[in-house]
Amino acid sequence: MGKKGVPEWLNSSLWSSKPYTDCPPIYASEPVKPESPPRQRSPPPPQPPPLLPKLEPPASVQGDPGSLKFSPEEISRQSQILSELSKKVINIGELRGLVCQGIPDGARIRPTIWKLLLQYLPNDRAFWPHELEKKRSQYKSFKDELLQNPSDITRRMDEAAHVKHAVLNDESRALLQRSEITHGEHPLSLGSTSVWNQFFQEAEIIEQIERDVKRTHPEMQFFAGDSCFAKTNQESLKRILIVFAKLNPGIRYVQGMNEVLAPLFYVFRNDPEENNVAHVEADTFFCFVELLSGFRDNFCKQLDNSVVGIRSTITKLSLLLKKHDEELWRHLDVTTKVNPHFYAFRWITLLLSQEFEFSDCLSIWDTILSDPEGPQETLLRICCAMLILVRRRLLAGDFTANLKLLQHYPATNIGHLLYVANKLRGPVPD
């Protein structure tokens, strides 16, 4: 550690140039990670697994506006990734090592890799068709059950009652006796089991989801605009969030979840396999559940002030900065008194999805999802690296200037950012 708590590696010539500009667990009907060990699965009937894109590692991303040339190293790494993905049993550890600094996605392999990293796909390719069919069928059941209008439910209840009374004599046939009308069948019912009461309670959440979905990445035609394509994507996002909220009453929907969902849906919607695109909602839903399971405490308001809530997570970021750059930490925390909650709350809860260009966000997520230290610790290292990259501007700034800078983070070289984050590797301070 150098003078004033500045780490020695910050004195490298690398830095002489300016940088480029108590909540229940999250469920998907069952806990994502059950406490009991999983049962051994019998292999499904022999069936060829879905094929990976038959593409040679290209020199550029074809068809993408402003596509970038790949370096020979990136082309070589992409070949290694494709080789690993083509194995019968994929070594997830090897895959993590190959993609932790970003996925050169010329072969459009990011959808498959993210599903593997989020444990949606098993590492044994022979199980892929069976697991995908099971999960997609399960999501369809969720939609059929949870997205019903109460009118449809009560109508079926009424029809069932008529069938029951059809066996009675002609005098009472097809009549539902007043005393047998259940509490949940009437729109004015306030009973806890009333489908109508639940519907009205959920209406406010659904309205919030609709508002937020319409505001998701307004700069991208994929999500915004009047095209049928954009509106279809918005409807998919809305259904996923509603199903999630109903399955997880302890968390329900928290504003900003739409921003965390968007990168997953975008990546899976651009899968080269048509069958995967046809089931993009199901795939995205289960991967969203798995992703949030690692960050659920940040979304649980009851835990905000606990040792696992968002305030504790932000404190860990502050301690991480103090460990690696005490001078900068002291200037922000003591001298200018910039409360990290003012900028880091959004960084952490939205997984940096609002701080960078969308394509850069995908590269950052490649690292967050693949780093063996885990997504939470990796995210904190990247946030700390963001502070260190603009340290000269922060050290020269006052409260107002620094807060503005950190709430509107400048454009930066993402590869450089991830390099610095990697240098910060180590246990997060308690």
Secondary structure, 3 states (H helix, E strand, C coil): CCHHHCCHHHHCHHHCCCCCCCCCCCECCCECCCCCCCCCCCCCCCCCCCCCCCCCCCCECCCCCCCCECCHHHHHHHHHHHHHHCCCECCHHHHHHHHCCCCCHHHCCHHHHHHHHCCCCCCEHHHHHHHHHHHHHHHHHHHHHHCCCHHHHHHHHHHHHHHHHCCCCCCCCCCCCHHHCCHHHCCCCCCCCCHHHHHHHHHHHHHHHHHHHHCCCCCCCCCCCCCHHHHHHHHHHHHHHHHHHHHCCCCCCCCCHHHHHHHHHHHHHCCCCHHHHHCHHHHHHHHHHHHHHCCHHHHCHHHCCCCCCHHHHHHHHHHHHHHHCHHHHHHHHHHCCCCCHHHHHHHHHCCCCCCCCHHHHHHHHHHHHHCCCCHHHHHHHHHHHHHHHCHHHHHHCCHHHHHHHHHCCCCCCHHHHHHHHHHCCCCCCC
